[in-house]
Amino acid sequence: MTARKAIAKSRSDAITQRFAGAAGDCAATWRVAQDVLHRGKRPVYSDNESRTLVTGFSKFFVNKLLDIRQSITSSLRYLGGHFVFIQPQHNGPALSLLSPTTATEVRKVLTSTRLKPSPLDILPVSLLRQSIDVIAPALAHSHGKPVIRSVPFSDGV
């Protein structure tokens, strides 16, 4: 059995078990059905939870890159020879703040990318393309505030 099939079977078994546990109780069955059907909902995180997630992701990827560097260095040493692995230093400014998104930037992204329809779309792709001049400013600004606001990375998003 492939990993994908094993995961699908495990999910199926878990859902079946949840429904079996709620058998005979209409309210519990309804809650299980709602949970199973709306599993794709994206959670809303508080600022503190977002900060924790950003910090965790950042540490994970920094550590991953350090592990890769260490592995390359070890492999070069094992091969012998006189390989020197020099870590380049960044001399530019630190990227610590995102500037507000402009309507022009939103319009450019929407016109330069291939938009694929999804069953979860509230607005059809064709309507989005047809009304781009109205929608781009609305996406860039919400009640006069940028949708993607200037936030230091250390504060989370």
ChimeraX commands (.cxc) that place a marker at each C-alpha (Angstrom):
marker #1 position 0.00,0.00,0.00 radius 0.5
marker #1 position 1.39,3.39,-0.96 radius 0.5
marker #1 position 1.77,6.18,1.59 radius 0.5
marker #1 position -0.99,8.16,-0.12 radius 0.5
marker #1 position -3.43,5.25,0.09 radius 0.5
marker #1 position -2.47,4.59,3.70 radius 0.5
marker #1 position -3.13,8.24,4.61 radius 0.5
marker #1 position -6.47,8.23,2.77 radius 0.5
marker #1 position -7.49,4.98,4.51 radius 0.5
marker #1 position -6.47,6.38,7.88 radius 0.5
marker #1 position -8.56,9.52,7.31 radius 0.5
marker #1 position -11.49,7.45,6.13 radius 0.5
marker #1 position -11.26,5.18,9.17 radius 0.5
marker #1 position -11.06,8.17,11.51 radius 0.5
marker #1 position -14.16,9.76,9.96 radius 0.5
marker #1 position -16.04,6.46,10.10 radius 0.5
marker #1 position -15.07,6.05,13.74 radius 0.5
marker #1 position -16.26,9.59,14.57 radius 0.5
marker #1 position -19.65,8.94,12.97 radius 0.5
marker #1 position -19.91,5.60,14.76 radius 0.5
marker #1 position -19.19,7.35,18.06 radius 0.5
marker #1 position -21.99,9.85,17.38 radius 0.5
marker #1 position -24.53,7.22,16.27 radius 0.5
marker #1 position -27.96,7.71,17.79 radius 0.5
marker #1 position -27.30,11.33,18.82 radius 0.5
marker #1 position -28.60,13.69,16.13 radius 0.5
marker #1 position -26.82,16.75,17.53 radius 0.5
marker #1 position -23.48,14.93,17.80 radius 0.5
marker #1 position -23.89,13.51,14.27 radius 0.5
marker #1 position -24.59,17.02,12.97 radius 0.5
marker #1 position -21.45,18.39,14.70 radius 0.5
marker #1 position -19.32,15.59,13.22 radius 0.5
marker #1 position -20.79,16.20,9.75 radius 0.5
marker #1 position -20.12,19.94,10.00 radius 0.5
marker #1 position -16.57,19.31,11.15 radius 0.5
marker #1 position -15.88,16.77,8.38 radius 0.5
marker #1 position -17.44,18.90,5.64 radius 0.5
marker #1 position -15.75,22.12,6.70 radius 0.5
marker #1 position -12.34,20.66,7.36 radius 0.5
marker #1 position -10.78,22.97,4.75 radius 0.5
marker #1 position -11.56,26.08,6.79 radius 0.5
marker #1 position -8.47,28.09,7.50 radius 0.5
marker #1 position -7.97,28.83,11.16 radius 0.5
marker #1 position -7.78,32.41,12.34 radius 0.5
marker #1 position -4.77,33.00,14.54 radius 0.5
marker #1 position -4.31,35.72,17.14 radius 0.5
marker #1 position -1.34,38.07,16.87 radius 0.5
marker #1 position 0.54,36.07,19.49 radius 0.5
marker #1 position -0.19,32.77,17.73 radius 0.5
marker #1 position 0.90,34.30,14.41 radius 0.5
marker #1 position 4.10,35.58,16.00 radius 0.5
marker #1 position 4.81,32.11,17.38 radius 0.5
marker #1 position 4.14,30.49,13.99 radius 0.5
marker #1 position 6.37,32.97,12.14 radius 0.5
marker #1 position 9.17,32.44,14.66 radius 0.5
marker #1 position 8.80,28.66,14.40 radius 0.5
marker #1 position 8.81,28.65,10.58 radius 0.5
marker #1 position 11.77,31.00,10.51 radius 0.5
marker #1 position 13.77,28.82,12.91 radius 0.5
marker #1 position 12.84,25.68,10.98 radius 0.5
marker #1 position 14.07,27.02,7.64 radius 0.5
marker #1 position 17.20,28.65,9.06 radius 0.5
marker #1 position 18.07,25.36,10.79 radius 0.5
marker #1 position 17.31,23.44,7.59 radius 0.5
marker #1 position 19.75,25.64,5.64 radius 0.5
marker #1 position 22.38,25.29,8.36 radius 0.5
marker #1 position 21.97,21.49,8.26 radius 0.5
marker #1 position 22.37,21.49,4.47 radius 0.5
marker #1 position 25.49,23.65,4.77 radius 0.5
marker #1 position 26.90,21.33,7.44 radius 0.5
marker #1 position 26.17,18.30,5.24 radius 0.5
marker #1 position 27.92,19.86,2.25 radius 0.5
marker #1 position 30.92,20.82,4.37 radius 0.5
marker #1 position 31.15,17.29,5.80 radius 0.5
marker #1 position 30.88,15.74,2.33 radius 0.5
marker #1 position 33.62,18.00,1.00 radius 0.5
marker #1 position 35.90,17.07,3.92 radius 0.5
marker #1 position 35.17,13.39,3.37 radius 0.5
marker #1 position 36.15,13.68,-0.30 radius 0.5
marker #1 position 39.49,15.05,0.78 radius 0.5
marker #1 position 41.17,17.72,-1.25 radius 0.5
marker #1 position 41.29,21.35,-0.36 radius 0.5
marker #1 position 37.71,22.49,-0.71 radius 0.5
marker #1 position 36.78,25.68,1.08 radius 0.5
marker #1 position 33.12,26.44,1.63 radius 0.5
marker #1 position 32.84,30.16,2.29 radius 0.5
marker #1 position 29.54,31.50,3.55 radius 0.5
marker #1 position 28.73,34.71,1.67 radius 0.5
marker #1 position 27.90,37.71,3.82 radius 0.5
marker #1 position 24.87,39.92,3.10 radius 0.5
marker #1 position 25.89,43.57,2.81 radius 0.5
marker #1 position 22.51,45.12,1.97 radius 0.5
marker #1 position 19.75,46.36,4.23 radius 0.5
marker #1 position 17.80,43.84,6.30 radius 0.5
marker #1 position 14.34,43.02,5.01 radius 0.5
marker #1 position 12.31,43.68,8.11 radius 0.5
marker #1 position 9.27,45.62,6.88 radius 0.5
marker #1 position 6.74,45.09,4.08 radius 0.5
marker #1 position 5.44,48.24,2.45 radius 0.5
marker #1 position 1.71,48.57,1.69 radius 0.5
marker #1 position 0.48,46.88,-1.48 radius 0.5
marker #1 position -0.64,49.28,-4.21 radius 0.5
marker #1 position -3.50,48.84,-6.68 radius 0.5
marker #1 position -0.93,48.84,-9.51 radius 0.5
marker #1 position 0.93,45.92,-7.90 radius 0.5
marker #1 position -2.32,43.98,-7.41 radius 0.5
marker #1 position -3.35,44.67,-11.02 radius 0.5
marker #1 position 0.07,43.49,-12.25 radius 0.5
marker #1 position -0.18,40.22,-10.28 radius 0.5
marker #1 position -3.74,39.56,-11.46 radius 0.5
marker #1 position -2.92,40.22,-15.12 radius 0.5
marker #1 position 0.46,38.47,-15.24 radius 0.5
marker #1 position -0.48,35.20,-13.57 radius 0.5
marker #1 position -2.65,32.36,-14.76 radius 0.5
marker #1 position -5.68,32.37,-12.50 radius 0.5
marker #1 position -7.24,28.96,-12.03 radius 0.5
marker #1 position -10.85,28.60,-10.89 radius 0.5
marker #1 position -11.48,26.81,-7.64 radius 0.5
marker #1 position -14.72,25.48,-6.16 radius 0.5
marker #1 position -13.97,27.63,-3.10 radius 0.5
marker #1 position -13.89,30.87,-5.13 radius 0.5
marker #1 position -16.44,33.43,-4.04 radius 0.5
marker #1 position -15.85,35.43,-7.22 radius 0.5
marker #1 position -15.49,33.67,-10.60 radius 0.5
marker #1 position -12.10,34.21,-12.27 radius 0.5
marker #1 position -13.77,35.59,-15.40 radius 0.5
marker #1 position -15.56,38.30,-13.37 radius 0.5
marker #1 position -12.33,39.11,-11.55 radius 0.5
marker #1 position -10.54,39.64,-14.87 radius 0.5
marker #1 position -13.40,41.73,-16.31 radius 0.5
marker #1 position -13.59,44.06,-13.32 radius 0.5
marker #1 position -9.89,44.30,-12.50 radius 0.5
marker #1 position -9.89,48.12,-12.50 radius 0.5
marker #1 position -12.50,48.15,-9.74 radius 0.5
marker #1 position -11.26,45.14,-7.79 radius 0.5
marker #1 position -7.52,45.93,-7.73 radius 0.5
marker #1 position -7.89,49.08,-5.58 radius 0.5
marker #1 position -10.37,47.27,-3.33 radius 0.5
marker #1 position -7.94,44.39,-2.82 radius 0.5
marker #1 position -5.05,46.77,-2.15 radius 0.5
marker #1 position -7.00,48.86,0.35 radius 0.5
marker #1 position -9.75,48.02,2.77 radius 0.5
marker #1 position -11.43,51.04,4.36 radius 0.5
marker #1 position -8.36,53.13,3.60 radius 0.5
marker #1 position -5.99,50.61,5.21 radius 0.5
marker #1 position -3.72,48.32,3.17 radius 0.5
marker #1 position -4.78,44.70,3.11 radius 0.5
marker #1 position -1.13,43.72,3.39 radius 0.5
marker #1 position 0.03,46.19,6.00 radius 0.5
marker #1 position 3.51,47.23,6.97 radius 0.5
marker #1 position 4.42,44.86,9.76 radius 0.5
marker #1 position 7.87,44.08,11.06 radius 0.5
marker #1 position 8.59,40.38,10.43 radius 0.5
marker #1 position 9.42,39.97,14.09 radius 0.5
marker #1 position 5.81,40.91,14.98 radius 0.5
marker #1 position 4.33,38.19,12.77 radius 0.5
marker #1 position 1.71,38.60,10.10 radius 0.5
marker link #1:1,2 radius 0.2
marker link #1:2,3 radius 0.2
marker link #1:3,4 radius 0.2
marker link #1:4,5 radius 0.2
marker link #1:5,6 radius 0.2
marker link #1:6,7 radius 0.2
marker link #1:7,8 radius 0.2
marker link #1:8,9 radius 0.2
marker link #1:9,10 radius 0.2
marker link #1:10,11 radius 0.2
marker link #1:11,12 radius 0.2
marker link #1:12,13 radius 0.2
marker link #1:13,14 radius 0.2
marker link #1:14,15 radius 0.2
marker link #1:15,16 radius 0.2
marker link #1:16,17 radius 0.2
marker link #1:17,18 radius 0.2
marker link #1:18,19 radius 0.2
marker link #1:19,20 radius 0.2
marker link #1:20,21 radius 0.2
marker link #1:21,22 radius 0.2
marker link #1:22,23 radius 0.2
marker link #1:23,24 radius 0.2
marker link #1:24,25 radius 0.2
marker link #1:25,26 radius 0.2
marker link #1:26,27 radius 0.2
marker link #1:27,28 radius 0.2
marker link #1:28,29 radius 0.2
marker link #1:29,30 radius 0.2
marker link #1:30,31 radius 0.2
marker link #1:31,32 radius 0.2
marker link #1:32,33 radius 0.2
marker link #1:33,34 radius 0.2
marker link #1:34,35 radius 0.2
marker link #1:35,36 radius 0.2
marker link #1:36,37 radius 0.2
marker link #1:37,38 radius 0.2
marker link #1:38,39 radius 0.2
marker link #1:39,40 radius 0.2
marker link #1:40,41 radius 0.2
marker link #1:41,42 radius 0.2
marker link #1:42,43 radius 0.2
marker link #1:43,44 radius 0.2
marker link #1:44,45 radius 0.2
marker link #1:45,46 radius 0.2
marker link #1:46,47 radius 0.2
marker link #1:47,48 radius 0.2
marker link #1:48,49 radius 0.2
marker link #1:49,50 radius 0.2
marker link #1:50,51 radius 0.2
marker link #1:51,52 radius 0.2
marker link #1:52,53 radius 0.2
marker link #1:53,54 radius 0.2
marker link #1:54,55 radius 0.2
marker link #1:55,56 radius 0.2
marker link #1:56,57 radius 0.2
marker link #1:57,58 radius 0.2
marker link #1:58,59 radius 0.2
marker link #1:59,60 radius 0.2
marker link #1:60,61 radius 0.2
marker link #1:61,62 radius 0.2
marker link #1:62,63 radius 0.2
marker link #1:63,64 radius 0.2
marker link #1:64,65 radius 0.2
marker link #1:65,66 radius 0.2
marker link #1:66,67 radius 0.2
marker link #1:67,68 radius 0.2
marker link #1:68,69 radius 0.2
marker link #1:69,70 radius 0.2
marker link #1:70,71 radius 0.2
marker link #1:71,72 radius 0.2
marker link #1:72,73 radius 0.2
marker link #1:73,74 radius 0.2
marker link #1:74,75 radius 0.2
marker link #1:75,76 radius 0.2
marker link #1:76,77 radius 0.2
marker link #1:77,78 radius 0.2
marker link #1:78,79 radius 0.2
marker link #1:79,80 radius 0.2
marker link #1:80,81 radius 0.2
marker link #1:81,82 radius 0.2
marker link #1:82,83 radius 0.2
marker link #1:83,84 radius 0.2
marker link #1:84,85 radius 0.2
marker link #1:85,86 radius 0.2
marker link #1:86,87 radius 0.2
marker link #1:87,88 radius 0.2
marker link #1:88,89 radius 0.2
marker link #1:89,90 radius 0.2
marker link #1:90,91 radius 0.2
marker link #1:91,92 radius 0.2
marker link #1:92,93 radius 0.2
marker link #1:93,94 radius 0.2
marker link #1:94,95 radius 0.2
marker link #1:95,96 radius 0.2
marker link #1:96,97 radius 0.2
marker link #1:97,98 radius 0.2
marker link #1:98,99 radius 0.2
marker link #1:99,100 radius 0.2
marker link #1:100,101 radius 0.2
marker link #1:101,102 radius 0.2
marker link #1:102,103 radius 0.2
marker link #1:103,104 radius 0.2
marker link #1:104,105 radius 0.2
marker link #1:105,106 radius 0.2
marker link #1:106,107 radius 0.2
marker link #1:107,108 radius 0.2
marker link #1:108,109 radius 0.2
marker link #1:109,110 radius 0.2
marker link #1:110,111 radius 0.2
marker link #1:111,112 radius 0.2
marker link #1:112,113 radius 0.2
marker link #1:113,114 radius 0.2
marker link #1:114,115 radius 0.2
marker link #1:115,116 radius 0.2
marker link #1:116,117 radius 0.2
marker link #1:117,118 radius 0.2
marker link #1:118,119 radius 0.2
marker link #1:119,120 radius 0.2
marker link #1:120,121 radius 0.2
marker link #1:121,122 radius 0.2
marker link #1:122,123 radius 0.2
marker link #1:123,124 radius 0.2
marker link #1:124,125 radius 0.2
marker link #1:125,126 radius 0.2
marker link #1:126,127 radius 0.2
marker link #1:127,128 radius 0.2
marker link #1:128,129 radius 0.2
marker link #1:129,130 radius 0.2
marker link #1:130,131 radius 0.2
marker link #1:131,132 radius 0.2
marker link #1:132,133 radius 0.2
marker link #1:133,134 radius 0.2
marker link #1:134,135 radius 0.2
marker link #1:135,136 radius 0.2
marker link #1:136,137 radius 0.2
marker link #1:137,138 radius 0.2
marker link #1:138,139 radius 0.2
marker link #1:139,140 radius 0.2
marker link #1:140,141 radius 0.2
marker link #1:141,142 radius 0.2
marker link #1:142,143 radius 0.2
marker link #1:143,144 radius 0.2
marker link #1:144,145 radius 0.2
marker link #1:145,146 radius 0.2
marker link #1:146,147 radius 0.2
marker link #1:147,148 radius 0.2
marker link #1:148,149 radius 0.2
marker link #1:149,150 radius 0.2
marker link #1:150,151 radius 0.2
marker link #1:151,152 radius 0.2
marker link #1:152,153 radius 0.2
marker link #1:153,154 radius 0.2
marker link #1:154,155 radius 0.2
marker link #1:155,156 radius 0.2
marker link #1:156,157 radius 0.2
view
